Each structure stands twice: as C-alpha cells, then as structure tokens.
Amino acid sequence: MSGILLTQNSTFIIGPVAKLLGYIMEGIFWVLDKMGIPNTGLAIILFTIVIYLLLMPLTVKQQKFSKLSAKMNPELQAIQAKYKNKNDNDSMMAMNQETQAVYAKYGVSPTGSCLQLLIQFPILLSLYRVIYSMPAYVGQIKDAFFPLVDKLIAADKSAEFIQSFSAASQFSKQFANEAFTAGTVSTYVQNTYIDVLNKLSSAEWASITDKFPSLSQDVTNTVSTLEKYNNFLGLNIANSPAFAISQAMETGSWLLVIGALLIPILAGLTQWINVKLMPQTSTGNSNSQQDTMAQSMKMMNMTMPIMSIVFCFTLPSGMGLYWIAGSVVRTIQQVIINRHIDKMDIDEEIKKNIEKRNKKLEKAGIDPKTINNYATMSTRNVEKTSKASAKSSMTQEEREAAMKKATDYYSKNAKPGSLAAKANMVKKYNENNK
C-alpha cells in the first residue's frame, strides 16, 4: 500500500526497484548471518559496494561524455555564434544539422549524461528506502520484533500509547487507515507497529516496559537482538549521531561522542574528496548562460559536503554509514575511470564515430560527402564553410537536392521537443500559411 514504510514501498518505479534491491540486501544479510556476523552496518557497506559496482558501466559513460564535451564545446559554441540572432526557419534547420553533425562526430547524444542520471536516480532513491526501512526487506530483522508485536497489539490501549512516540507522527496516515482501525490483527497492523518500534530510542523502549510490565522480557529480547544487529564499532546505527552524543554525554562516555561525531565529519570529508575528483567543466570560451550554469554547479559542489554533514548528524547513523561508503566507492571509481579516460585516444574515438555515422547515412540513402563539412566544422573553419562549398564538384542543383534529403532525414528522426522538431514545426507552419 502506498505510504507504508515497513510494507515494501509501492511507489511507481521506486517500489519495484526497491523490492529488487531488497532481495540483494537480504541475501547479503543471510550470508553474513551464516558467517556468524549478522551486522546491519556491515551489510549496508557491502550492499552499497555491490550497487555502485552494478552502476559502474553507467558511471563510465557519464564521465566519458564529460571528457568528450570539453573537446566538442568550442565547436558547438562556434555554431551558436554563427547563427546568433538568426531565427528564420532555414537558419534553424542549418544550425540543427551542424549541431547534430558535431554530436555524431564525437559519438555522444545531445541529451549527454541525462539518460545515465535518469537511470541512476530511482536506483539511488530505492537504495535509500531499503536502508531506511531494513525490516521491510530483510526478514530476519523483522522477525526480531516478534513475539513482542503480537503481544503489544493485544495489550489494552497499546495503539494510543504507541502513537505517543515521536516517531509515530510520520506514520499518522497508517494509524488512520481503515485496515488499522478495524481492530483486527493483520499484517498491516503488525507492520505499522514495527514501523514505529524500528525508530524508537533507548528511553522509549524503556517506557514500554514501564507501561506494560508483563512485556518486559519480550522487550528485553527484542532490544538485545536489535542491538546485536545494529552495533557497529560500538555505535547503535539505528540512532542518529545527535541522539548518540546526548546519550553518551549523560553517561560520560566520551569515546562514543567521538565515534558519533566521526559519522557526519567523514560523510562531509568523503563527499568533498569525491566532488574534487569529478571532471570540471571548462568555461574559458563559454557564453553567459553556460557561465551561469557552471557557477551554479560550482556552488552545488561546495554545498553538498555541508549538506552531508547536516543530514548525517540528524539521520540514523546507518544512513551516514551508507553516505560514507557510497562516497568512498565513488572516489575509487573516479580515480580508476579518470585514468582510463586519460589514456583514451580522442582522435581515434572521433575517427570511429565518423565511420559509424557515415554508415548510418549511407544506409539511409544519404551521401556523407554532402554534409561532411558539418561534421568537420570547428572554431577555425566555421567562417570558411561558404568557400569550401564553392569548391565542391557538385552542381548547385545537386547540392540543394542532397541537402534537402539530409534535412528530411534529420527532421524525420527528430525527437519530440528537440531543436529539429521545433524547427520542423516552424517550417510546416510557414508552408501552410504561404
């Protein structure tokens, strides 16, 4: 059901992806349990490594695009300068053809790394859901709440009592749901109780014993099992660093204070290192719009480490552990990918891409020679295009026929919302109103 955290998330796209990732997490926890170390923190680290390794091909493509973009941007900027303030249909079509030729020359899509980001985004959101609601996806962790949950449901006025906990506010819709208010013991009711219990602090667990003394042994057994699962280097990763620090200061355990502080600090530090290793876009000859985008990206890169510290200080330490593990894995990936891309022969890549493009044009019945001047256009020869055309051995009629064929090809294959599609709409409008 939508909105239930313990019951596996059913949000469109994220729900099915989270379920798939949940199988991976449960498998990792099962292996750790068989090895005698059923630890949630270790499971989160291994889970993060596995997911980022699976995303490695997308990451390589994304970084490869960034490398190629730095080399082709001057050519794109030259084309934009050539057609600046030219809004007629022919200019728009010519600009689009030249732009398409440059992208084809470097073998990248105009959407760049957007596709890779669109694929990764729901995966990373789903990964967060799995880690945030471990009992929903790891059966062994959920089993730790029984038989306490069933006995607590049967206890008088337990529903009102459990809703008094601070964590219960985020599950208010579940408490108001007919499946909960019906008064019957169902999976929905059990899940709602576990949702809340999974977020309780040590003091709130103690209050259950005070309120229902007969359940003291069940509470002790549940807490003991959860602490066994959640203990990572002395920290209970179910608690936030902020809560762990306040609790440690009450007991005078300064070692735990240092351990709790390390979570957000390491999260921010590893995020900062990761950002520094990411390819930076050059703005040497860029226009004002690109300068603005570059400045916005730079500001975001500066604020991300700070955001990591703030979030990881208030969220459960398990999320901070995931944040750190993810940054470390991405940093290692970045170092390896950067070395691989730095060794890449860009000119050889361009040569291969031109050959692929020419084969596609030939297959479509277009002579590549008729638009090769678009593919080889650069900042040095944009202004010489007209001279090159004059030297062509083709007649004017042949050039016009060939260009019309190329124009029809690009227009036919234009993606909805692209510049080619918009230019085609303008062309049709002008033709209809002649």
N, C-alpha and C positions, 0 to 999 in steps of 0.2 A: 504494500500500500504506500502511496506517495507520502513522503514526510516522515516515515518511520526510520529511525537511525539504526536500531538494532536489527529489525527485519530488513533484509538487504535492500539497499536503495533501488528504487524503481524509476528514477528519473530517466527520461528519454536519452539514449546513448550512454550516459554515465552509469545508469543502473546495470545494463548488460556487461559493460566493460568492467565495472567494479566486481561483478559476480565472477567474471573470468579471472581477474587479478586475485580475488578471494581464494580461488582454488590453489593458486600459486602460493599464497601466504599460508594456507592451511597445510599444504604439502611441506613447506619449509619447517613449519612448527612441528609437524609429525616426525620429520627426520630428526630434528633437534631433540624431541622427546625420546625417540628411540636411542639417541646417543647419550641420554641421561642429563641433557641440559635444556629443558623446555623453558627458554627465556624469551620474553617478548621483545626486549631490546635487541638481542642478537638476531631474532627473526626479522625485525624491522630493517636492520643493517643489510642482511643477506637479501631480503626482499627488494630493497632499493637498488642494490648492485645488479640483481637479475633484471629488473625492469629497465634500468638505464643501458644495460648491455643489449637488451632486445631493441631499444630505441637507437642503438649505435648507427645503423645504416641511414636513418633519417637525419641524425646529427651530422654525419659526414656530408650528406647532400646539402644541408643548410650552410655549413662552413665553406663548402666548395663554391656555392653560389656567391657568398660574401667575397671570396677571393676573386672570382671572375667579374663581379660587379665593379670592384675597384679598378679593373683594367678597361671595362667597356663604358664606364660612366662618362669619360671625356667625349666619346663618340656620340652618345645619346645627348649630351649637353650641346654638342655642335649642331646636331639635327634640330634640337629645340630652338637654338639661336637662329638657325637658318629660316625657320618658319614662324618666328616671333611676330605676333600681330597679324598673321595671315589666317583668317578664319573661313575662307571660301572652301567649297567642297573639294576642289581639285587639290588644294594645298594640304587639306586634312588627310585626303587619301594618300598623297605622296609622302607626307610625314609618317603616316602609319606604315606604309610599305618599307620605308627606310629603317624605321624603328624595328619592325618585325625582322628585317634582314640582319640587323645587328644582333638581336637576341638569338636568331638562328645561327649566326656566325659563332657565338660563344656557347651555344648549346644549352641555354637556360630558358626558362619560361618567364614571361613578363610578370607573372604572379610571384616569381622569386621563391623565397622560402616560406611563403604563406601556407602552402599545402602541408609542408612538414610541421609547421606550427599548429595548424588546424587538427592534424592527426594527433600530435603530442598533447595538446591542451586537454581533451577529455580523458586521456590516459592518466595525466598527472592529477587531474581532479578526482578521478576514480581511485587512484593510489592513495590520495589524502583521505577519502571516505573509508577505505579499508583499514588504514592505520588508526583513524579516529574512532572507529567502531569495531574493534577487533572481535568482540563476542559474536557479532553478526556473521562473521566469515570464518572464524576458527572455532569449530565445535567443542574442542577440548577446553577452551577458555570459557565458553558459555556454560558448559557443564559444571564449572566451579561454583556457579550461583545456585545450584540445586543440592539438597532439597530445601534450602533456605527460602527460595522464592515462593514455592508452593505453600509452605507453612506461613509465610508472611501474608500471602493473599488471603489465606483462610482466617488470619487473625482479625479481630474486631477493630474497625476503624483504621486499618492499615493504609487504605487508599488515601484518606485525608492526611495521615501522618507523612506518608512518603512524598506527598505534594508540597509539604512544608520545606523540603530541602531546596537549597539554592539552585541545584542543577535541574530541578523539576520544571522550572519556568520554560525551558526550551522545548519541553515535550507537552505543553499545555493542550495542543490540538489533539494529541493522542488520548489524554485524560478525558477530553470532551467527546471523543468518538463514541458512537453507539456500541461498538464492539467492546469498549471498556466499561461503559456504564450499564451494560446489560446485566452484570452481576454474575456472569458465568465464568468459570476458569477456562480460559482459552489461550492459545499460543500468543494472540495479540496482547492479552493482559500480562502474560509472563514476560513477553518482550518489553513491554512498557516499563515494568518493574525493573528489569535488568538494565534497560537504558539509563534509568536514574541511578541505580546502585553502582553501575560502572563508572559513574562520575563523582562518587562520594569521597569526602575527605576522611581522615582517620577519626576526627571528632564526630562526624556524622555517623560513622559506623558504630561508634560507642553509644550514640544516642539511641540507636535501635535496640541495643541490649538493655538500656535503661527503661525504654518504653515497653519492650516485650521480653522480660527476664527469661521466659521459658525458651526463647530462641537464642540464648547467649552462646550455647555450644555450637549451634549451626552458624552463627555469625563468626565465631572464632575460627571455625574450619574454613569458611569461605574466604575470610580475610587472610588467613595463613596461606591458602593456596594461591590467591591473587598476588600476595607479596612475593611468593616464590617465583611466580611468573614475571612479575614486574620489577624485581630487584635487578638493577644494572649498575655495577660498581658502587653499591651502597645507596643508590638513589632509587626511589619508587617512581618510575617513569609515568605512572598514572597521575601523579601530582605535578602541578606547574612549579617551575623554579621559584616563583614568588611565594607560593604556599610552603614549599620545602624550606626556604630560607626563614620564613616566620616561625615555622615549627622547630627548625634547628636552633634558632636563637633562644627559644624558650627552654630548650634542653641544654643549651651551651655547647652544642656540637658544631664547632667552627669548621671542622673538616667537611661536613655536609654543606655548610654555607658556601665554601669554596667550590665544591663539586657542583652545586646548583647554579652558581654564577658562571661556571665554565660553559654550561649549555648554551645560553644566549650569546656569550662572548665568542665562542668557537663558531656558532652559526653565522654571526656577522663577519668574522675574520675569513672563514672559508668562502663566504659569498663574495667578499671583496676581492679575494685572490681569483675566484672564478670569473668575475667581471673584467679584471685586468687582463686575463688571458684571452678574452673574446676578441675577434677581429674588429678593429675600429674603422669606421667609415671615414675616408678622407674627404675634406671639404675644401680642398685647395682651389678648385675652379667651379664650385657649385653655385647654384643660384640661391636667392634669398629663402625660397621655400625649403630647399634642401638644407640650408644652414639652420633654419628653424627646427627642422626635424632632427638634425644632428645634435643641436643643443638640448632638445627635449630628451633624446636618447641618453645624452651625457648626464643630464640631471637625474634621469631614472636610474642609471647605473650607480650614481652617488647615493641615492636614497634607498636602494634595495638592501644594502648591508645594514643600514639603520633600521629599516622595517623588519629585517630578520631578527635583530636583537630585541625589538619591542614585542613582536609576535611570540618569539620563543621564550620570552620571560613570563608571559601570561598564559600561554597554552600548555597542555600537558607536556612533560619532558620527552615523552615518546615522539611527539611531533618535532621537537627540537632535534632529537636524535636523527630523525628522518631528514631534516633540513641539512644537518651537518654531513650525513652520509651521502646525500644527493650532491652537495657541493663538492665534496672530495672526489666522488666518482666523475662528475662533470669536469673537474680540473684535470684529472688524469687523462680523461678522454681528449680534452682540449689540447694538452701537450702532445699526445700521440697524433691527433688529427692535424695540428699545425705543422708537425714535422713531415707528415705525409704530403700535405698540400704544398709546402715549401719546396719539396722535391719535384712537384708536378711540372711538366713542361707545358706551359700555357700555349705556346705557339703550336705545339704538336696537337694539343686539345682542339685548338681553333681549326687546324687543318682537317682533323677527323670530323668535326661538326659541319664544316663546309661541304665535305664529301657526302655526309648524311643528308644535308639539306638539298644538295643538288639531285640526289637520287629521288627524294620526295617530289621535287619539282618536275623531274623527268617523268615520274610515274603519273603525275597529274597532267602531263602533256604540255608543260611549260619549259621553254629553253632557258636553262640557268644563266646563259650568257647575256640574256636581255635585261636581267636585273642584278648582275654581278657587281655593278658599280654601287648598288645599295649595300651589298654585303661587305665590300671592302672600304666603305666610306669611313673616314676618320677626321680628327680635328685639322689635319694638314691638307686634306683634299676635298673638303665639302664644297669650297668655293670654286673648285676646278671641275665639278661634275658636268657642267654645261659644255666645257671644252672637250671632255672625254666623249660625250655623246655626239659631238660634231664629227669626231674622227671615226665613228663607228662605220663599218662597211655596210650596214643595213640601210635601206631606204627609209624615208620619213614614214611612209605608209606601213612598212613592216614593223618599225619601232612602235608606232601607235597601236597596231593590232596586237603585238606581243605584250605591250604594257596593259592593254585592255584585258587580255587574258589573265595576266598576273593579278590585276585589280579585282577581276571577278572571282579569282581563286581565293584571295585574302578576304574578300567580302563574304563569300560563301562560308568560309571556315571561321569567320569572326565569332568570338564568344560573346554572349549577351552581356551588355554593359561595358564592353571594351571600346577603345577609341575607334576601331574599324567598324564596329556595329553602329556607333553613333554617326560616324561619317556616312555610312550606307543609308541611314535613315534620312539624313540631310539631303543626300543625293536623290533619293526617291521622292522626297517632298518637293525638291526643285523641279524634277522631271514632271511631276503631276500638276504643277502649277504654271508650267510654261504655256 
